[in-house]
Amino acid sequence: MASRGVTEVPLGSGDAGPGHAALQHRHWQGRFRLSSIGDRLDAALEDAGFERAPWLVVALGGGVAAWFLLPASWMWASAIGCGILLALAGWHWTTREARMRLGLAAIGMGCAFALGVSLVWARSAVVGAEAFEYPRVLHFNGKVLDREEQPSRDRVRLTLAMRDAETATARKVRVNVPRSSDDPAFIEGATVRLRARLMPPASPMVPGGYDFARTAWFMGLSGTGSVIGPVELSQAAPPDVDRLKALQRTLSAHVRANVSGSEGTIAAAFASGDRGSIREADEDAMRDSGLTHLLSISGLHVSAVIAAAYLVAIKLLALWPWLALRVRLPVLAAGVGAVAGIAYTLLTGAEVPTVRSCAAALLVLGALAFGREALSLRMVALAAAFVLFLWPESLVGPSFQMSFSAVLAIVALHNSAPVQQFLAPREESWAARTSRRGAMLLITGLVIEFALMPIVLFHFHRAGVYGAFANVVAIPLVTFVSMPLIAIALFLDTVGLGAPAWWMAEFSLELLLRIAHWTAEQPGAVKLMPQMSRFTFALFAAGGLWLALWKGRKRTLGLVPAALGVCLVVTTPTPDLLISGDGRHVGIAGEDDRLLMLRESRSGYAQDNLQELAGTSGEVIPLRGWKGAECSRDFCVIALERGAREWQVLMARSRDLVGERALAAACERADIVVADRYLPRSCQPRWLRADRRFLDHSGGLSIALSEGKISRVADTQGSHGWWRGRDSE
C-alpha cells in the first residue's frame, strides 16, 4: 500500500515566503503578535528595577476595592475566580524561560487579588450587624461596652450591648446621654436601664455623602439614638474592669485641669486621645486650614513618641561603657521605643488608625535596629498589608487612604535621585544647610498636599488650599514643642513642679490655634467641590501609585491618568437639585453661590451636607423666602432655567391630606415632584416623581438638569448588607 506524503508547513518566519498560505491565516499572525507582546512585557519587568512587594499589596487592595464596587455576591465569586485564573495562567507561563517574570507576576497579583476579595467578604460576614428595620422607642437593659466623653457637646456617648425583645438576638447600639442624666458610674462593665429612641444607621443622605450605615456595619452597630428620660444604674461595674479606660479618663481630666480653654482640649487629645472636648469652631478651623490630622492620634504622634524614647534611651545607655561595649545599643533603644509606642497606643484608645500607625512605626524601628533601610517602599507595603489583613474595610475610609498616601509620597519623594542629590551632605555654612532643609520641608508639604487633595475632595468635598504652608509651621511646633512639653509637664507633676511646663505647653497650643484660625480665614482658603465620581478617584489613585512605585522615566506615565482626572474634576457639573433619601430635604443650587433649602433644619447636618455636595459656600436661603418660589402651607413650586429650558419643580412641605384631583392637576403641570410621603398614582409629572415609594428604592438623588442626569445612592450600594433600600418593583 502506497504511503501518502504529508505536506510540510513551515512555521518560522525565516523561511516563509509569500507563497506559504498557512502563514497568511489571521489566527497564526495573531498568535505571533501575542507572543511578541508577552516577551516584551517580560523584558519590561526585568528592566523595571522596582520593588515587587508593593505591587502585591496594590493587588490585595484592588481585591478589597473590587468587593465594595461590585454589586452582587455572584460577581464577588467571579472576581475570586478571575484572580485564580490569572494565577493559573501565570503558572503556565513559568514553564517557558522567556516568560518567567511575567508568570511570577501573574501568580502573585492573581493570588493577592483573590485574597483581597475573600478577606473583606469574610470580614463582612463575621462582624457585620443587621440594622434595625425601622426607628424604635425601647425600654431595655444594656451593658456598657464603651464610654466616650463629649463635654463640648454637653453629652456622653455610651456603646451598649442589649438583647432585642422582638427577635431575641443580641445587638450593639450607641446612645447619647445628656450631661444632666449622666453618672460617673456609667463606665465599661456597668449595666444600665434606660429608654431610648433608636434609629437604623443612616445611609448617605445624597450621592457622595458619608455612608454611616457602612461604617456601622463593620463596627457591629445595629442602631444609634438618644436617651429619653433618666438612666438608672442596674449593676455597678466590677472594680477591676478596664483600668486602662479609667486611666485614660483620669489623664484627660488632669490635663484639662492644668490647661484651660481650647488649648486644654487639644492637650488632652495629644495625651489621651480624648477628642470629645474640642470645640466645634476650633475643629472647623483646623479642618479648613489642613491641620485636622494633628488632632487625631496617628503616625505623626506615635512616631514622635517612639523617636523621643529611642533617642533618650540610646543617649542614656551610651553613658554606661560596660553595656555599650557588650550589647548593640540600637537594639536595646529600639526595644524601649517599641514599648513606649505600644503604651502610648493603648493609652490613647488603640483605635484602628493608631494601631496602624504604631505597627508601621515599629517596622521602621526594627529596620533601624538591624541596620536596614528604614524608609522604603517595602516597609510601607508591609504595614499596609498588616492593616488590610486585620481590617480590610479600612481601605475605603479616608484615614487609611490619607495616612498611606502621605507616607508613600514622602518615601517616593525622598528616594528619588534628584532629591537625594539635593539632600546629600556637602561643605556649606549652617545657614545654607538650614535653608536647604527648610526648602525640602516645604516641598515635602506641597507634595503631600497634592497627594491628599483628591482623597479629601472625594470624601469631604472640601479642602484647605493653604494647608502645605500651615503644616510647615504647625508640624514642627506640635512635634518638637507641644508634645515634649506635655510629656515633661506630666513627668514634673509627679513631684508637683509641672506648672511652668504646662504654661509653655498652653502657649504653644494657643499659637497652633492662631495659625489654624488665621489660615482658615484667608480668602480662598477652602475649596468646595461637588461629588467626585468613583472613576475619577480611581484615575487619581492609579496615577499616584504609578508615580510612587515605578522607577525611571516611565514613572512619568502616571501623570496621564492624573491629568485626565483633573480634567474630569474641572468639568464635573454642579448638581442643580439634591434630594435626601427621606424626601424631607431638598437643596437647589441658586445664583451667587447660594443654596435654596425646602426646610430649615434644626441641626446643621442636613445643611452642611447639601452645601458641600452642591459646591456652594454662600448664604443658605429658605425656599419660602425666595422671590422666585411660590409656597403654600403644603407645597412649594419653583421654575428653574437650566439647559435652554424651564423646569417646574413641585415640592411637598407637609403631610396633610390634599385633594387628589388638585394634586393630580398640579403634578401634571410640573416636570419634577418631590415628596416625603407616598403619592397617589394619579400624580404623574412630566419627568420624575420622587415620592417616598421611589426614594425607598433609590435613596437620595443628585440631579443635573442641564444634562438630564440622575445619580442615585442605590447605584453605589449593590446587595451589601448595610444597604436597606428595597428591591425595585
C-alpha positions in Angstrom: 0.0 0.0 0.0 1.5 3.3 -1.0 2.2 5.7 1.7 0.7 9.2 1.5 3.1 12.1 1.9 2.5 14.8 4.5 2.8 18.4 3.3 5.3 20.3 5.3 4.0 23.6 6.7 6.8 26.0 7.8 6.1 27.9 11.0 9.1 30.1 11.2 9.3 33.5 9.6 12.8 33.0 8.3 11.9 30.5 5.5 8.3 31.6 5.0 7.9 33.4 1.7 4.9 34.9 0.2 3.7 31.6 -1.2 3.2 29.9 2.2 -0.5 30.2 2.6 -0.6 28.8 6.1 1.1 31.8 7.5 -1.5 34.1 5.8 -4.2 33.0 8.2 -5.0 35.6 10.8 -5.0 33.3 13.8 -1.3 32.4 13.2 -0.4 36.1 12.9 -2.4 37.0 16.0 -0.6 34.3 17.9 2.8 35.6 16.9 1.8 39.2 17.9 0.6 38.0 21.3 3.8 36.1 21.8 5.8 39.2 21.0 3.7 41.3 23.4 4.3 38.7 26.2 8.0 38.7 25.6 8.1 42.5 25.7 6.2 42.6 28.9 8.6 40.1 30.5 11.5 42.1 29.3 9.9 45.3 30.7 9.5 43.6 34.1 13.2 42.6 34.0 14.4 46.1 33.2 12.0 48.0 35.6 14.0 47.6 38.7 11.2 48.4 41.1 10.2 46.7 44.3 7.8 43.7 43.7 6.2 43.6 47.2 4.3 47.0 46.9 2.6 45.8 43.8 1.4 42.7 45.5 -0.2 44.9 48.2 -1.8 47.0 45.4 -3.3 43.8 44.1 -4.5 42.9 47.6 -6.1 46.3 47.9 -7.6 46.0 44.4 -9.4 42.9 45.5 -10.8 44.6 48.6 -11.9 47.6 46.4 -13.5 45.2 43.9 -15.7 43.7 46.6 -17.0 47.2 47.5 -17.5 48.2 43.9 -19.2 45.0 42.6 -22.9 44.9 43.5 -23.7 41.2 43.8 -22.3 38.1 45.5 -22.0 36.2 42.2 -19.8 39.0 41.0 -17.6 38.7 44.1 -17.2 34.9 43.5 -16.4 35.7 39.8 -13.7 38.2 40.9 -12.1 35.5 43.0 -12.3 33.1 40.1 -10.7 35.6 37.8 -7.8 36.1 40.2 -7.3 32.3 40.4 -7.4 32.0 36.6 -4.8 34.7 36.3 -2.6 32.8 38.7 -3.1 29.6 36.8 -2.1 31.4 33.5 1.0 32.7 35.3 1.9 29.2 36.4 1.6 28.1 32.7 3.9 30.9 31.6 6.6 30.0 34.1 7.2 26.8 32.2 8.7 29.0 29.5 12.1 30.6 30.3 11.2 33.7 28.3 8.1 34.3 30.4 9.3 33.5 33.9 9.0 37.0 35.3 5.6 37.6 33.7 4.4 34.3 35.0 5.5 35.0 38.6 3.9 38.5 38.4 0.6 37.0 37.3 0.7 34.3 40.0 1.4 36.9 42.7 -1.1 39.5 41.5 -3.8 37.0 40.8 -3.5 35.3 44.2 -3.3 38.7 46.1 -6.4 40.0 44.2 -8.4 36.8 45.1 -7.2 37.0 48.7 -8.3 40.6 48.9 -11.9 39.8 47.8 -12.0 36.8 50.1 -10.7 38.8 53.2 -13.2 41.6 53.1 -16.1 39.2 52.2 -15.3 37.0 55.2 -14.8 40.1 57.4 -18.2 41.4 56.4 -19.9 38.0 57.1 -18.2 37.7 60.6 -18.6 41.2 62.0 -21.5 42.7 60.0 -24.5 43.5 62.1 -28.1 43.8 60.8 -29.6 47.2 61.5 -33.0 47.8 63.0 -35.6 47.8 60.2 -37.3 51.0 61.4 -37.0 53.6 64.2 -37.9 52.3 67.7 -38.5 53.6 71.2 -37.4 50.9 73.6 -37.0 50.2 77.3 -34.1 47.9 77.8 -31.1 46.9 80.0 -27.7 47.4 78.4 -24.2 46.6 79.4 -21.8 49.4 78.8 -19.0 48.4 76.3 -17.5 51.9 75.8 -17.9 55.4 77.3 -16.9 58.5 75.3 -16.8 61.9 77.0 -18.1 64.7 74.8 -18.2 67.8 77.1 -18.1 70.2 74.1 -21.5 68.9 73.1 -22.7 68.6 76.7 -23.2 64.8 76.5 -21.7 61.4 77.0 -21.8 58.7 74.3 -22.3 55.1 75.5 -22.0 51.9 73.4 -24.2 49.2 74.9 -24.8 45.5 74.4 -28.5 44.7 74.7 -31.0 42.0 73.7 -33.7 42.7 71.2 -37.0 41.6 72.7 -38.7 41.1 69.3 -36.0 38.8 67.8 -34.3 37.6 71.0 -30.9 38.4 69.4 -28.0 40.3 70.9 -27.4 43.7 69.5 -24.9 46.6 69.9 -26.3 50.1 70.0 -24.9 53.6 70.7 -26.8 56.2 72.6 -26.2 59.8 73.5 -26.8 60.7 77.2 -27.2 64.3 78.2 -24.9 65.6 81.0 -27.9 66.1 83.2 -28.7 62.3 83.0 -25.1 61.1 83.3 -23.5 59.4 86.2 -19.7 58.7 86.6 -20.7 55.1 87.4 -21.8 54.5 83.8 -18.5 53.0 82.8 -17.3 49.9 81.0 -18.8 46.8 82.6 -21.7 48.5 84.3 -25.4 47.6 83.4 -27.9 50.4 82.9 -31.6 50.6 82.3 -32.9 53.3 80.0 -35.5 54.4 77.5 -34.1 55.4 74.1 -35.2 56.2 70.6 -33.1 54.1 68.3 -32.6 54.7 64.6 -31.1 52.4 62.0 -27.6 53.8 60.9 -28.1 56.3 58.1 -27.2 55.6 54.5 -25.7 58.5 52.5 -28.1 61.4 52.6 -27.4 62.1 48.9 -25.0 60.6 46.4 -21.4 61.2 47.6 -22.4 61.7 51.2 -21.0 60.0 54.3 -22.1 56.4 54.5 -22.5 55.8 58.2 -24.5 52.6 57.5 -21.4 51.0 56.0 -19.2 52.2 58.9 -21.8 50.9 61.5 -22.0 47.5 59.7 -18.3 46.9 60.3 -18.5 48.3 63.8 -21.3 45.8 64.6 -23.8 48.6 65.4 -27.5 47.9 64.9 -28.7 51.3 65.8 -27.9 54.7 67.3 -30.0 57.2 69.1 -30.7 59.4 72.2 -31.8 58.7 75.7 -35.4 59.7 76.7 -35.7 60.4 80.4 -33.4 59.3 83.2 -30.9 56.5 83.1 -30.7 54.0 86.0 -27.7 52.0 87.2 -28.8 48.4 87.4 -25.5 46.9 88.3 -22.2 48.6 89.0 -19.1 47.7 87.1 -16.6 45.3 88.6 -13.8 47.1 90.4 -11.0 45.7 88.2 -12.7 46.1 84.8 -10.9 48.1 82.1 -8.4 50.0 84.2 -6.8 51.4 81.0 -10.0 53.3 80.2 -10.2 54.7 83.7 -6.6 55.8 83.4 -7.3 57.4 80.1 -10.2 59.4 81.5 -8.2 60.4 84.6 -5.3 61.6 82.5 -7.6 63.6 80.2 -9.3 65.3 83.2 -5.8 66.1 84.7 -4.6 67.7 81.5 -7.7 69.8 81.2 -7.4 70.9 84.8 -3.9 72.3 84.1 -4.5 73.8 80.7 -7.7 75.8 80.3 -9.9 76.5 77.3 -9.5 75.1 73.8 -5.8 74.6 74.4 -6.5 72.2 77.2 -8.8 70.1 75.0 -6.1 69.8 72.4 -3.5 68.9 75.0 -5.9 66.2 76.3 -6.3 64.9 72.8 -2.5 64.6 72.5 -2.1 63.0 75.9 -5.0 60.6 76.0 -6.7 60.6 72.6 -9.8 62.3 74.0 -11.2 64.5 71.2 -14.7 64.9 72.7 -13.8 68.2 74.4 -12.6 70.1 71.3 -14.9 73.0 70.4 -16.7 72.8 67.0 -15.3 76.2 65.9 -11.7 75.1 66.6 -12.2 71.8 64.9 -13.6 73.5 61.8 -10.7 75.9 61.7 -8.2 73.0 62.0 -10.0 71.2 59.2 -10.2 74.3 56.8 -6.5 75.0 57.4 -5.4 71.5 56.6 -4.3 70.8 60.2 -7.1 68.5 61.4 -4.8 65.5 61.1 -2.9 66.8 64.2 -6.0 66.2 66.4 -6.2 62.5 65.5 -3.6 60.3 67.2 -1.8 58.9 64.1 1.6 58.3 62.6 2.9 61.8 63.5 2.2 61.4 67.2 3.1 57.8 67.6 6.4 58.3 65.6 7.2 61.3 67.8 6.8 59.3 71.0 8.8 56.4 69.6 11.6 58.6 68.2 11.8 60.5 71.5 12.0 57.3 73.5 14.6 55.8 71.1 16.9 58.9 71.2 16.7 59.3 75.0 17.3 55.6 75.6 20.3 55.4 73.3 21.9 58.5 74.8 21.4 57.3 78.3 22.6 53.8 77.6 25.7 55.1 75.9 26.7 56.6 79.3 27.3 53.1 80.6 30.6 51.9 78.9 30.4 48.3 80.1 27.0 47.9 78.4 27.9 49.8 75.3 30.9 47.5 74.7 29.0 44.3 75.0 25.5 45.0 73.6 24.2 46.6 70.4 22.6 49.8 71.8 20.4 50.4 68.8 18.6 47.1 69.5 18.0 48.0 73.2 16.9 51.5 72.3 14.6 50.1 69.7 13.0 47.9 72.4 12.5 50.9 74.6 10.9 52.9 71.7 8.7 49.9 70.9 7.4 49.7 74.5 6.8 53.5 74.5 4.9 53.3 71.2 2.7 50.4 72.3 2.0 52.0 75.7 1.0 55.3 74.0 -1.2 53.5 71.5 -3.0 51.7 74.3 -3.3 54.8 76.4 -4.9 56.8 73.6 -7.6 54.2 73.0 -6.0 51.8 70.5 -8.2 53.0 67.7 -7.6 51.4 64.2 -5.7 54.4 62.8 -3.4 54.5 65.9 -2.8 50.7 65.8 -2.0 51.0 62.1 0.4 53.9 62.8 2.1 52.0 65.6 2.6 48.9 63.5 4.2 51.0 60.7 6.4 52.8 63.2 7.5 49.5 64.8 8.5 48.2 61.4 10.7 51.3 60.8 12.1 50.9 64.3 13.0 47.2 63.6 14.7 48.2 60.3 16.8 50.8 62.2 17.8 48.3 64.9 19.0 45.8 62.4 20.7 48.2 60.0 18.2 48.1 57.2 16.8 51.0 55.2 14.1 52.5 57.4 12.1 54.5 54.9 11.5 52.1 52.0 8.5 51.2 49.8 8.8 47.6 51.1 8.2 48.8 54.7 5.2 50.8 53.6 3.8 47.8 51.8 4.3 45.6 54.8 2.5 48.0 57.1 -0.4 48.3 54.6 -0.7 44.5 54.2 -0.8 44.2 58.0 -3.7 46.6 58.2 -5.6 45.0 55.3 -5.3 41.6 56.7 -6.9 42.7 60.0 -9.2 45.5 58.9 -9.7 45.2 55.1 -12.7 47.6 55.2 -10.4 50.4 56.3 -9.2 50.6 52.6 -12.3 52.6 51.6 -12.0 55.0 54.6 -10.3 58.4 54.4 -8.0 57.6 57.4 -6.2 54.7 55.7 -6.0 56.4 52.3 -4.7 59.7 53.7 -2.1 58.0 56.0 -0.6 55.7 53.5 -0.8 58.3 50.7 1.2 60.8 52.7 3.8 58.2 53.8 4.0 56.9 50.2 4.5 60.4 48.9 7.3 61.1 51.4 9.1 57.8 50.7 8.8 58.1 47.0 10.0 61.7 47.0 13.0 61.2 49.3 14.1 58.1 47.4 14.1 59.8 44.1 17.5 60.6 42.6 17.1 64.4 42.4 16.0 64.8 46.0 18.8 62.5 47.3 21.3 64.6 45.3 19.7 67.8 46.7 20.0 66.5 50.3 23.4 64.9 50.0 26.0 66.1 52.6 28.3 68.9 51.4 30.6 71.6 52.7 28.4 74.6 53.4 27.5 77.0 56.1 25.0 76.4 58.8 22.6 79.0 57.2 22.8 77.3 53.8 22.2 73.8 55.2 19.2 75.1 57.2 17.8 76.9 54.2 18.1 73.7 52.1 16.4 71.6 54.7 13.6 74.2 55.1 13.0 74.3 51.4 12.8 70.5 51.4 10.3 70.6 54.2 8.1 73.0 52.2 8.5 70.9 49.0 7.5 67.8 51.0 4.5 69.6 52.4 3.4 70.6 48.9 3.8 67.1 47.6 1.8 65.7 50.4 -1.0 68.3 49.8 -1.1 67.3 46.1 -1.3 63.6 47.1 -4.1 64.1 49.6 -6.2 66.6 47.6 -8.1 64.0 45.6 -8.8 62.0 48.7 -10.0 65.0 50.7 -12.2 66.2 47.9 -13.7 62.7 47.3 -14.6 62.1 50.9 -15.2 65.6 52.3 -15.9 67.7 49.2 -13.8 70.5 50.6 -10.1 71.0 51.0 -7.8 73.6 52.7 -5.8 75.3 49.9 -3.1 76.7 52.2 -2.5 73.5 54.2 1.0 72.9 53.0 2.2 76.3 54.3 0.3 75.9 57.6 1.8 72.5 58.1 5.3 73.7 57.6 5.0 75.6 60.9 2.4 73.5 62.7 4.0 70.1 62.4 7.4 71.1 63.9 5.5 73.1 66.5 3.5 70.1 67.7 6.3 67.5 67.2 9.2 69.4 68.8 7.5 71.8 71.2 3.9 71.0 72.3 4.1 67.2 72.7 7.5 67.2 74.5 6.3 70.0 76.8 3.1 68.0 77.7 5.3 64.9 78.5 7.7 67.0 80.6 4.8 68.6 82.5 3.2 65.2 83.2 6.6 63.9 84.5 7.2 67.0 86.7 3.7 66.7 88.1 4.8 63.6 89.9 6.8 66.0 92.2 4.5 69.0 91.9 6.7 71.1 89.6 4.8 70.9 86.4 3.2 74.4 86.3 5.9 76.2 84.2 5.8 73.4 81.6 2.0 73.5 81.5 2.1 77.3 80.9 4.6 76.8 78.0 2.5 74.0 76.5 -0.6 76.1 76.7 1.2 79.0 74.9 2.4 76.7 72.1 -1.1 75.3 71.6 -2.6 78.8 71.6 -0.1 79.6 68.8 -1.3 76.4 66.9 -4.9 77.6 67.1 -4.0 81.1 66.0 -2.3 79.6 62.9 -5.3 77.4 62.2 -7.8 80.3 62.5 -5.7 82.8 60.6 -5.1 80.3 57.7 -8.8 79.3 57.6 -9.9 82.9 57.4 -7.8 83.8 54.4 -9.7 84.4 51.1 -10.0 81.3 49.1 -8.7 79.1 52.0 -11.3 76.4 51.4 -12.2 74.8 48.1 -15.7 73.2 47.9 -16.4 70.7 45.1 -19.4 68.6 44.2 -19.4 64.9 44.1 -16.3 63.3 42.5 -17.1 60.1 40.7 -15.5 56.8 41.6 -13.9 56.6 38.2 -12.3 60.0 38.6 -11.0 59.0 42.0 -9.7 55.7 40.6 -7.7 57.7 37.9 -6.0 59.7 40.6 -5.2 56.6 42.6 -3.8 54.8 39.6 -1.7 57.7 38.6 -0.4 58.3 42.1 0.5 54.6 42.6 2.3 54.5 39.3 4.3 57.7 40.1 5.3 56.3 43.5 6.0 52.7 42.8 7.6 52.7 39.3 11.1 53.8 38.7 12.9 55.6 35.8 11.4 57.8 33.2 8.4 55.5 32.7 7.1 56.7 36.1 6.0 60.0 34.4 3.3 58.0 32.6 1.4 58.2 35.9 0.8 61.9 35.1 -1.5 60.8 32.3 -4.4 59.4 34.4 -3.8 62.1 37.0 -4.2 64.8 34.3 -7.3 63.1 32.9 -8.7 63.1 36.5 -8.1 66.8 36.8 -9.9 67.4 33.5 -12.9 65.3 34.8 -12.9 67.2 38.1 -12.9 70.6 36.3 -15.8 69.5 34.0 -17.9 67.9 36.7 -21.3 69.6 36.6 -22.7 71.1 39.8 -25.9 69.3 40.7 -29.0 71.6 40.3 -31.2 69.6 42.7 -30.3 67.5 45.7 -33.0 65.3 47.4 -32.4 63.5 50.6 -33.3 59.8 50.9 -36.4 60.5 53.0 -37.6 63.3 50.7 -37.7 65.9 53.5 -34.7 67.9 52.5 -34.3 69.5 49.1 -31.3 71.7 48.1 -31.3 73.9 45.0 -28.1 75.5 43.7 -29.0 79.1 43.4 -27.4 82.2 42.0 -24.3 83.8 43.5 -23.1 80.6 45.2 -26.2 80.4 47.3 -28.2 77.4 48.3 -32.0 77.2 48.5 -33.5 74.8 51.0 -37.0 73.5 51.2 -36.9 73.1 55.0 -34.8 74.8 57.7 -33.0 72.1 59.6 -32.8 72.4 63.4 -29.3 70.8 63.2 -26.6 71.8 60.8 -26.1 68.3 59.5 -28.5 68.4 56.5 -27.5 72.0 55.6 -23.8 71.2 55.7 -24.2 68.0 53.6 -26.3 69.8 50.9 -23.8 72.8 50.8 -20.8 70.6 50.4 -22.3 68.4 47.7 -23.7 71.3 45.8 -20.3 73.0 46.0 -21.7 76.2 47.4 -20.3 78.3 50.3 -22.6 81.3 50.2 -25.8 82.1 52.0 -28.5 79.4 52.7 -32.0 80.7 52.0 -35.3 79.0 52.9 -37.2 78.4 49.7 -40.3 80.1 51.1 -38.3 83.3 51.3 -37.0 83.2 47.7 -38.6 85.6 45.3 -38.8 83.1 42.5 -40.7 80.5 44.6 -44.4 80.2 45.4 -45.2 78.4 48.6 -48.4 77.4 50.4 -48.7 75.5 53.7 -48.5 72.2 51.8 -46.4 72.7 48.7 -43.7 74.9 47.1 -43.2 75.4 43.3 -40.2 77.0 41.6 -39.2 77.4 38.0 -35.5 76.7 37.2 -33.9 77.8 33.9 -31.5 75.0 33.1 -30.2 73.6 29.8 -32.1 76.1 27.5 -35.5 75.2 29.0 -37.6 75.8 32.1 -38.1 73.1 34.7 -41.1 73.3 37.0 -40.4 71.7 40.4 -43.2 70.9 42.9 -42.1 70.0 46.5 -44.3 68.9 49.4 -43.9 70.7 52.7 -46.4 68.9 54.9 -48.0 65.5 55.2 -51.6 66.9 55.5 -54.3 65.4 53.3 -54.6 67.1 49.9 -57.4 66.7 47.4 -56.4 64.1 44.8 -57.8 66.0 41.8 -56.0 69.2 42.8 -52.8 67.3 43.4 -53.1 65.4 40.1 -53.5 68.8 38.2 -50.5 70.3 40.0 -48.4 67.2 39.2 -49.4 67.4 35.5 -48.1 71.0 35.3 -44.7 70.0 36.9 -41.6 68.4 35.5 -40.4 67.1 38.9 -42.4 66.3 42.0 -40.7 65.7 45.4 -42.5 64.4 48.5 -41.6 62.7 51.7 -44.8 60.7 51.6 -46.4 58.2 49.2 -48.2 60.0 46.4 -51.2 58.5 44.5 -50.6 57.1 41.1 -52.8 59.8 39.6 -49.8 62.2 40.3 -47.9 62.0 37.0 -45.3 64.7 36.4 -43.7 65.1 33.0 -40.2 63.8 34.0 -39.7 62.5 37.6 -41.9 61.7 40.6 -39.5 61.4 43.6 -42.0 60.4 46.3 -41.5 58.0 49.3 -42.1 54.9 47.1 -39.4 55.9 44.6 -36.9 57.1 47.2 -37.3 53.8 49.2 -35.7 52.1 46.2 -33.3 54.8 45.1 -32.1 56.5 48.2 -31.0 60.2 47.9 -30.8 61.8 44.5 -28.5 64.2 42.7 -29.9 65.8 39.6 -28.1 67.7 36.9 -31.0 69.3 34.9 -28.9 70.7 32.0 -27.7 67.1 31.2 -30.9 65.3 32.3 -28.8 63.1 34.5 -30.0 61.5 37.8 -27.5 59.9 40.2 -28.9 57.7 43.0 -27.4 56.4 46.2 -28.6 52.9 45.3 -26.3 52.9 42.3 -23.3 52.6 44.6 -24.7 50.2 47.2 -25.5 46.9 45.4 -26.5 44.0 47.7 -24.1 44.7 50.5 -25.6 44.0 53.9 -25.7 47.6 55.1 -27.9 48.9 52.3 -31.6 48.9 53.3 -33.1 50.1 50.0 -35.9 47.9 48.8 -35.6 46.0 45.6 -37.2 47.6 42.6 -40.6 46.5 41.8 
